[in-house]
Amino acid sequence: MEGVKPWNPLILMIGGVLVLNLGLLARPEDSAAVGILGGPASEEPLGTGDPALFAVPLAAVSSAMTDEDAAGFLLLDETALQAIENPLSGVLGVRDGLMVYKIQEGDTLSKIAAHFGVSTDTLRWTNEGLRSQALQIGQELVVLPVSGVVHRVQEGETPESIAALYGVPSEAVMNINKSFEAGASVIVAGGKPLRGVSYVASKLPDLGSYFMKPVNGWNWGRLHETNAVDIANACSTPILAAAEGLVEEIGSPRSWNDGYGGYVKIKHPVAAEVYTLYAHTSENLVKEGDYVARGDLIAKIGNTGNVHGPTGCHLHFEVRNARNPLAK
């Protein structure tokens, strides 16, 4: 007809996109929803503060994605995650490759596990304080992208040897982690906690009385997977060097440092690659390059990093490549 202009193709395209978006928004809630890091979304809301825990725009999630492993879950970059316009409720960000979640009102362990697509055992294994404590609002939990455990890499270990140690295929280690340097934390998909005392005691050399007790306090004597024990005492209690050695590394108490918080790492001359590490410190009193004698004051007990309990004040005393003399 004369005087009627044909439809502009650009207008038609925009209209089609709007119709498509409306159709997607109208999908029923029981469709195949997936939670952050690939975990299935729960059927009921988590907590009472935010009814849409995983309501993050698809474009925002895509911009935060830095890698996708063979198992199909997403590894998020911390800077990109924090830049999301509407961040996940309770998710504080990524620390050293592990996501941290802050417990909200109404949470239970099973609800959190369901939302993130991991087992409740995985949450307990990764957050040791959960074994003896009820959940507390504001408490921070480390959440793995898959069910499994975290392993601290020791000198000489390889992805294959770590997989063999936990009885899982090598792909369960290699497809998830990027760094296998000594001291790094790696995720073992499908793994279960090791029997720390029996494994470590049978594999590592016994140095007898070479190490002294670095601090007074309550020692549970139970080994972590990192060949470490926890000794509880008040914050600011002095920590002493267990033996002479070179201060090789310092971690600031103001940083997460892979869950260690503040720490001091000392290399000892007794044998090759023997170290002690003193973690969760409130203050470090030595610096890298210092040479300390047995019994020297090196730091003070704190509650930095990944700690639990009423105050969290304790020393994580770790021995690498030798038996821990404080294990019972």
Sequence and secondary structure as in RCSB ss.txt:
>XXXX:A:sequence
MEGVKPWNPLILMIGGVLVLNLGLLARPEDSAAVGILGGPASEEPLGTGDPALFAVPLAAVSSAMTDEDAAGFLL
LDETALQAIENPLSGVLGVRDGLMVYKIQEGDTLSKIAAHFGVSTDTLRWTNEGLRSQALQIGQELVVLPVSGVV
HRVQEGETPESIAALYGVPSEAVMNINKSFEAGASVIVAGGKPLRGVSYVASKLPDLGSYFMKPVNGWNWGRLHE
TNAVDIANACSTPILAAAEGLVEEIGSPRSWNDGYGGYVKIKHPVAAEVYTLYAHTSENLVKEGDYVARGDLIAK
IGNTGNVHGPTGCHLHFEVRNARNPLAK
>XXXX:A:secstr
 TT     HHHHHHHHHHHHHHHHHTS TTS  B GGG B  SS SSSS S TT   HHHHHHHEEEE TTS EE
E HHHHHT SS  TTEEEEETTEEEEE  TT  HHHHHHHHT  HHHHHHHSGGGGTS   TT EEEE SSSEEE
EE  TT  HHHHHHHHTS THHHHTT S   TT EEEEET     HHHHHHHHS   TTSS  SS SEE     T
TSEEEEE  TT EEE SS EEEEEEE TTS GGGT EEEEEEETTSTTEEEEEEEEEEE   TT EE TT EEEE
EB  SS  SSS  EEEEEEESS  TT  
